[in-house]
Amino acid sequence: MSDSANVTPNNLDAFWMPFTANRQFKKAPRMFVAAKDMYYTTADGRKVLDATAGLWCVNAGHCRPKIVEAIRKQAGELDYAPAFQLAHPKAFELANRLVDIAPEGMNHVLYTNSGSESVETALKVALAYHRAKGEGSRFRLIGRERGYHGVNFGGISVGGIVANRKMFGTLLTGVDHLPHTHLPEKNAFTKGQPEHGGDLASELERIVTLHDPSTIAAVIVEPVAGSTGVLIPPKGYLKKLREICTKYGILLIFDEVITGYGRLGTPFAAQYYDVKPDIIITAKGLTNGVIPMGAVFVTSAIHDAFMSGPEHMIEFFHGYTYSGNPMASAAALATLDTYKEEGLLTRAAELAPYWEEQLHSLRDCPYVIDIRNTGLIGAIELEPIAGEATKRAFTAFLKAYEDGLLIRTTGDIIALSPPLIISKSEIDELFEKLRKVLMNNI
Ligand SMILES: Cc1ncc(COP(=O)(O)O)c(C=O)c1O
């Protein structure tokens, strides 16, 4: 442990924390000072089982030796190389490795530094693609109610979480939304894909008819919606979206920021659900959460549409100072090595049945109104306290933390997404601890 590890800063005022109840936190701070594999260590020396892979990003578990070593080495070898008109070899090596695990035909990669930036990049690629093809009238973007696509203006425009949108004015114009697919009255306690709601994809036909297909550039959805509290696509839903997009020449974008890199037991959700989008958005698990980095995959058809005009000209006016930077590329390469050596991109498939069984065993706990799961994802929806929405789940989060378990809550939903290295005995520990919390008068 480093010298600073045990020091709790005595003034917490200056840091305005993201997506945090700042005043509550600063009265009773929760600080991690170290982590290894499945466990965090708190400032007061307690071990906390990580049931959320940090924020859905630490898929290989914490402080994995290969990744740590790769970053150390890279920092001393090549710290930074300009990203525009210059490069370094690892950025290309990584792109090739990524294309190898991506669905067939996703042959090109643009780098970003986060999920939010990957979203903006994907939306801009979609708009510019149609224009490059001479279909500049396609300017509309279609998102979905309850969707989460990060926090930047494009992302909150196509996103559908009200609290993330309502404070920020007019957002992007020309955006419409599909209905969400959460139908608890019909689908509660479903294991895997719900039976009901597949037809909701047909709402895209209505939207297309309303605006005319010639105005629509892209549809963006999370294959499994995470931040809104884990909504699993109903049977047939994603395939239907694909069919309608293909019929009208609309690009289908999958935001795989949480499902990418093995969460469902395949490298990407596109493979799990056997539906091929035109663009895949990723971040988080790409570097195991260690260094900020995102990657947007596009098909050759999209990429090639930009490759015309004079060769000395920039083809796409977009990019970041840190796109594919050496440290992030080194971390991502070591992450992919770790995933490969330990079979982590498919491990969730082996664990899923056990995970499902243990998760659904909480059905008899008080206030549990729904449980849902897919791959190594689980959600437990709690009945809200009358007039105090979100409080019951937040109380559960605080109690779990005290009892040595890190869960994540959104609204009154507990979301679980442990590192893909979790063992069966750690799954047992997770659900024993969670049962205790839920039985404890929250
Ligand atoms: C589906 C999805 N898209 C985008 C994002 C934004 O990623 P970031 O926080 O890295 O900007 C997230 C983050 O949770 C996400 O779940």
The ligand as a MOL file (V3000), in Angstrom:
LIG
                    3D

  0  0  0     0  0            999 V3000
M  V30 BEGIN CTAB
M  V30 COUNTS 16 16 0 0 0
M  V30 BEGIN ATOM
M  V30 1 C -24.7910 2.2150 -22.2760 0
M  V30 2 C -23.8770 3.3090 -21.8300 0
M  V30 3 N -23.4810 4.2350 -22.7100 0
M  V30 4 C -22.6460 5.2270 -22.3700 0
M  V30 5 C -22.1610 5.3240 -21.0990 0
M  V30 6 C -21.2610 6.4670 -20.7360 0
M  V30 7 O -19.9740 6.0350 -20.4550 0
M  V30 8 P -18.9500 7.0120 -19.7010 0
M  V30 9 O -19.4330 7.1660 -18.2980 0
M  V30 10 O -17.6360 6.2880 -19.8290 0
M  V30 11 O -18.9400 8.2970 -20.4460 0
M  V30 12 C -22.5290 4.3660 -20.1470 0
M  V30 13 C -22.0250 4.4560 -18.7600 0
M  V30 14 O -22.4700 3.7850 -17.8700 0
M  V30 15 C -23.4160 3.3400 -20.5140 0
M  V30 16 O -23.8390 2.4230 -19.6340 0
M  V30 END ATOM
M  V30 BEGIN BOND
M  V30 1 1 1 2
M  V30 2 1 2 3
M  V30 3 2 2 15
M  V30 4 2 3 4
M  V30 5 1 4 5
M  V30 6 1 5 6
M  V30 7 2 5 12
M  V30 8 1 6 7
M  V30 9 1 7 8
M  V30 10 2 8 9
M  V30 11 1 8 10
M  V30 12 1 8 11
M  V30 13 1 12 13
M  V30 14 1 12 15
M  V30 15 2 13 14
M  V30 16 1 15 16
M  V30 END BOND
M  V30 END CTAB
M  END
